[in-house]
């Protein structure tokens, strides 16, 4: 009897040590499978929409203040719900009815209040006045103002809770020389794969998807590494740096880089990233590649330039 009790005790101790790790691995695999399936459904749905801009009502008074805002809600009800199976739609005053949590944990472990407007998602999306200088392009000033639209929410037929941010005045990629992230971002989604159940953490049961360009739209869902792979490197060096940092990671393309900028608060990324490389080459001059600066400006730079950093991502 003593030997049996001792054996059971040992088994219990081993189970107590290994079970949390085993459960965590199972959850990770489940979330990864759900995440890929959700991304595939969204990509197919967005491709069926003729255009992503112009939905909803934005009524402004004489001072420019918005007195009525149904943009995100109408984008979901009149647009997205036509191409994606949606069970429930919630306006900004009833987000919790769609399983949206009031707070979440960012990718770096910080806890923040769940954003409810485009400006709360990233203030640079709605208000910016930045003056700077560049050794190649000279001095510059970026002044940007976009209406701070309210978020809406919905639940999918598969049980995911989605918080939707919408910019009804998004524009196409009309210039290959310089792009402004704020202008080409049409929609941004924070998804929760299991509703208001825990752990409510970006990178686990929660993540983001960003849709750029109103027509021929591109959907991306980057998962950035928490640290730059390298700083002050050429684009050629940057391409090699990500697999060296982690075999699962790679250098982001132009659209993924834009999504990282839009969702930097959710990722918990530092404000010190000034210039980040992408893998996208400048179409009219392959000796240049697009990069991103702290204002959201995306522009081509000689691939041999060695002042930029690389922030790796995985899908």
For each residue, the residues with C-beta under 8 A, 3 or more apart:
1: 4 5
2: 5 6
3: 6 7
4: 1 7 8
5: 1 2 8 9
6: 2 3 9 10
7: 3 4 10 11
8: 4 5 11 12
9: 5 6 12 13
10: 6 7 13 14
11: 7 8 14 15
12: 8 9 15 16
13: 9 10 16 17
14: 10 11 17 18
15: 11 12 18 19
16: 12 13 19
17: 13 14 20 21
18: 14 15 21 22
19: 15 16 22 23
20: 17 23 24
21: 17 18 24 25
22: 18 19 25 26
23: 19 20 26 27
24: 20 21 27 28
25: 21 22 28 29
26: 22 23 29 30
27: 23 24 30 31 204 205
28: 24 25 31 32 204
29: 25 26 32 33
30: 26 27 33 34
31: 27 28 34 35 193 204 205
32: 28 29 35 36
33: 29 30 36 37
34: 30 31 37 38 158 160 193
35: 31 32 38 39 193 207 221
36: 32 33 39 40 315
37: 33 34 40 41 158
38: 34 35 41 42 156 158 160 191 193 209
39: 35 36 42 43 209 219 221 315
40: 36 37 43 44
41: 37 38 44 45 84 156 158
42: 38 39 45 46 84 189 209 219
43: 39 40 46 47 219
44: 40 41 47 48
45: 41 42 48 49 80 83 84
46: 42 43 49 52 83 211 217 219
47: 43 44 217
48: 44 45 83
49: 45 46 52 79 80 82 83 217
50: 215
51: 54 214 215
52: 46 49 55 75 79 170 186 187 211 213 214 215 217
53: 167 168 169 170 171 186 214
54: 51 168 214
55: 52 71 74 75 78 79 166 168
56: 69 70 71 72 73 74 75 149 166 168
57: 68 69 70 71 74
58: 66 68 69 71 147 149 168
59: 66 67 68 69
60: 64 65 66 67 147
61: 64 65 67
62:
63:
64: 60 61
65: 60 61
66: 58 59 60 69 147 148
67: 59 60 61
68: 57 58 59
69: 56 57 58 59 66 72 92 147 149 150
70: 56 57 73 74
71: 55 56 57 58 74 75 147 149 150 166 168
72: 56 69 75 76 92 149 150 151 152 164 165 166
73: 56 70 76 77 89 91 92 150 152
74: 55 56 57 70 71 77 78 79
75: 52 55 56 71 72 78 79 80 152 164 166 168 187
76: 72 73 79 80 81 86 89 152 154 164
77: 73 74 80 81 89
78: 55 74 75 81 82
79: 49 52 55 74 75 76 82 83
80: 45 49 75 76 77 83 84 86 154 164
81: 76 77 78 84 86 89 154
82: 49 78 79
83: 45 46 48 49 79 80
84: 41 42 45 80 81 156
85: 156 157 158
86: 76 80 81 89 154 155 156 157
87: 154 155 156 157
88: 97 98 154 155
89: 73 76 77 81 86 98 152 153 154
90: 94 95 96 97 98 100 152 153 154
91: 73 94 95 150 152
92: 69 72 73 95 116 117 150 151 152
93:
94: 90 91 97 98
95: 90 91 92 98 100 114 116 151 152 153 163
96: 90 99 100 101 102 196
97: 88 90 94 153
98: 88 89 90 94 95 153 154 155 161 162
99: 96 153 155 161 192 195 196
100: 90 95 96 114 153 161 163 192 196
101: 96 104 114 192 196 200
102: 96 113 114
103: 111 112 113 114 200
104: 101 111 112 114 190 200 201 202 206 266
105: 109 110 111 112 199 200 201 202
106: 109 110 111 112 201 202 265 266 267 268
107: 202 203 223 224 226 266 267 268 269
108: 226 267 268 269
109: 105 106 268
110: 105 106 268
111: 103 104 105 106
112: 103 104 105 106 265 266
113: 102 103 120
114: 95 100 101 102 103 104 163 190
115: 120 121 151 163 165 190 265
116: 92 95 120 150 151
117: 92 120 121 148 149 150 151 165
118: 121 122 125 126 146 147 148 149 151 165 166 167
119: 122 123 125 126 127 148
120: 113 115 116 117 123
121: 115 117 118 125 151 165 188 262 263 265 266
122: 118 119 125 261 262 263 264 265
123: 119 120 126 127
124: 127 128 144 182 261 295 296
125: 118 119 121 122 146 167 182 185 262 296
126: 118 119 123 145 146 147 148 182
127: 119 123 124 144 145 148
128: 124 142 143 144 145 182 295 296
129: 141 142 143 144
130: 141 142 143 294 295
131: 139 140 141
132: 139 140 141 142 293 295
133: 138 139 140
134: 137 138 139 140
135:
136: 301
137: 134 140 299
138: 133 134
139: 131 132 133 134
140: 131 132 133 134 137
141: 129 130 131 132
142: 128 129 130 132 180 295 296 297
143: 128 129 130
144: 124 127 128 129 180 182 183 295 296
145: 126 127 128
146: 118 125 126 167 169 182
147: 58 60 66 69 71 118 126 169
148: 66 117 118 119 126 127
149: 56 58 69 71 72 117 118 165 166 167 168
150: 69 71 72 73 91 92 116 117
151: 72 92 95 115 116 117 118 121 163 164 165 166
152: 72 73 75 76 89 90 91 92 95 163 164 166
153: 89 90 95 97 98 99 100 161 162 163 164
154: 76 80 81 86 87 88 89 90 98 162 164
155: 86 87 88 98 99 159 160 161 162 195
156: 38 41 84 85 86 87 159 160 162
157: 85 86 87
158: 34 37 38 41 85
159: 155 156 194 195
160: 34 38 155 156 191 192 193 195
161: 98 99 100 153 155 191 192 195 196
162: 98 153 154 155 156 189 190 191 192
163: 95 100 114 115 151 152 153 189 190 191 192
164: 72 75 76 80 151 152 153 154 187 188 189
165: 72 115 117 118 121 149 151 187 188 189 190
166: 55 56 71 72 75 118 149 151 152 186 187
167: 53 118 125 146 149 170 182 185 186 187
168: 53 54 55 56 58 71 75 149
169: 53 146 147 183
170: 52 53 167 183 184 185 186 212 213 214
171: 53 174 183 184 213 214
172: 184 213 214 215 216
173: 176 179 184 213
174: 171
175: 178 179
176: 173 282 283 284 300
177: 299 300
178: 175 297 298 299
179: 173 175 183 184 254 258 290 297 298 299
180: 142 144 183 184 296 297 298
181: 184 185 258 261 262 292 296 297 298
182: 124 125 126 128 144 146 167 185 296
183: 144 169 170 171 179 180
184: 170 171 172 173 179 180 181 212 213 258
185: 125 167 170 181 182 188 210 211 212 258 262
186: 52 53 166 167 170 211 212 213 214 217
187: 52 75 164 165 166 167 210 211
188: 121 164 165 185 208 209 210 211 259 262 263
189: 42 162 163 164 165 208 209 210 211
190: 104 114 115 162 163 165 206 207 208 266
191: 38 160 161 162 163 206 207 208 209
192: 99 100 101 160 161 162 163 195 196 200 205 206
193: 31 34 35 38 160 205 206
194: 159 197 205
195: 99 155 159 160 161 192
196: 96 99 100 101 161 192 200
197: 194 200 205
198: 205
199: 105 204 205
200: 101 103 104 105 192 196 197 205 206
201: 104 105 106 204 205 206
202: 104 105 106 107 206 207 208 266 267 268
203: 107 206 207 223
204: 27 28 31 199 201
205: 27 31 192 193 194 197 198 199 200 201
206: 104 190 191 192 193 200 201 202 203
207: 35 190 191 202 203 221 223
208: 188 189 190 191 202 221 222 259 262 263 266
209: 38 39 42 188 189 191 219 220 221 259
210: 185 187 188 189 219 220 221 255 258 259 262 263
211: 46 52 185 186 187 188 189 217 218 219
212: 170 184 185 186 217 218 220 255 258 259
213: 52 170 171 172 173 184 186 216 217 218
214: 51 52 53 54 170 171 172 186 217
215: 50 51 52 172
216: 172 213
217: 46 47 49 52 186 211 212 213 214
218: 211 212 213 255
219: 39 42 43 46 209 210 211
220: 209 210 212 253 255 256 258 259
221: 35 39 207 208 209 210 259 315
222: 208 252 256 259 260 313 314 315
223: 107 203 207 313 314 315
224: 107 252 260 267 269 311 312 313
225: 228 229 242 245 246 249 311 312 313 314
226: 107 108 267 268 269
227:
228: 225 231 273 309 310 311
229: 225 238 241 242 244 245 249 309 310 311 312
230: 233 237 238 241 309 310
231: 228 309
232: 306 307 308 309
233: 230 237 238 241 277 306 308 309 310
234: 237 238 303 304 305 306 308
235: 238 239 277 289 291 301 303 304 305 308
236: 239 240 303 304
237: 230 233 234 240 241 306
238: 229 230 233 234 235 241 242 251 277 308 309 310
239: 235 236 242 251 279
240: 236 237 243 244
241: 229 230 233 237 238 244 245 251 310 312
242: 225 229 238 239 245 246 249 250 251 310 312
243: 240 246 247 249 250
244: 229 240 241
245: 225 229 241 242 249 312
246: 225 242 243 249 312 314
247: 243
248: 314
249: 225 229 242 243 245 246 312 313 314
250: 242 243 279 312 313 314
251: 238 239 241 242 277 278 279 310 312 313
252: 222 224 256 257 260 276 278 279 311 312 313
253: 220 256 257 278 279 280
254: 179 257 258 278 280 290 298
255: 210 212 218 220 258 259
256: 220 222 252 253 259 260 278 313
257: 252 253 254 260 261 276 278 290 291 292 298 311
258: 179 181 184 185 210 212 220 254 255 261 262 292 296 298
259: 188 208 209 210 212 220 221 222 255 256 262 263
260: 222 224 252 256 257 263 264 267 269 276 292 311 313
261: 122 124 181 257 258 264 292 296
262: 121 122 125 181 185 188 208 210 258 259
263: 121 122 188 208 210 259 260 266 267
264: 122 260 261 267 269
265: 106 112 115 121 122 268
266: 104 106 107 112 121 190 202 208 263
267: 106 107 108 202 224 226 260 263 264
268: 106 107 108 109 110 202 226 265
269: 107 108 224 226 260 264 273 311
270: 273
271: 294
272:
273: 228 269 270 276 294 309 311
274: 293 294 309
275: 291 292 293 301 307 308 309
276: 252 257 260 273 291 292 308 309 310 311
277: 233 235 238 251 289 291 308 309 310
278: 251 252 253 254 256 257 289 290 291 292 298
279: 239 250 251 252 253 289
280: 253 254 289 290
281: 286 288 289 290 303
282: 176 285 286 287 288 289 290 300
283: 176
284: 176
285: 282 288 300
286: 281 282
287: 282 302 303 304
288: 281 282 285 300 301 302 303
289: 235 277 278 279 280 281 282 300 301 303
290: 179 254 257 278 280 281 282 298 299 300 301
291: 235 257 275 276 277 278 298 299 300 301 308
292: 181 257 258 260 261 275 276 278 296 297 298
293: 132 274 275 296 297 299
294: 130 271 273 274
295: 124 128 130 132 142 144
296: 124 125 128 142 144 180 181 182 258 261 292 293
297: 142 178 179 180 181 292 293
298: 178 179 180 181 254 257 258 278 290 291 292
299: 137 177 178 179 290 291 293
300: 176 177 282 285 288 289 290 291
301: 136 235 275 288 289 290 291 305 308
302: 287 288 305
303: 234 235 236 281 287 288 289
304: 234 235 236 287
305: 234 235 301 302 308
306: 232 233 234 237
307: 232 275
308: 232 233 234 235 238 275 276 277 291 301 305
309: 228 229 230 231 232 233 238 273 274 275 276 277
310: 228 229 230 233 238 241 242 251 276 277
311: 224 225 228 229 252 257 260 269 273 276
312: 224 225 229 241 242 245 246 249 250 251 252
313: 222 223 224 225 249 250 251 252 256 260
314: 222 223 225 246 248 249 250
315: 36 39 221 222 223
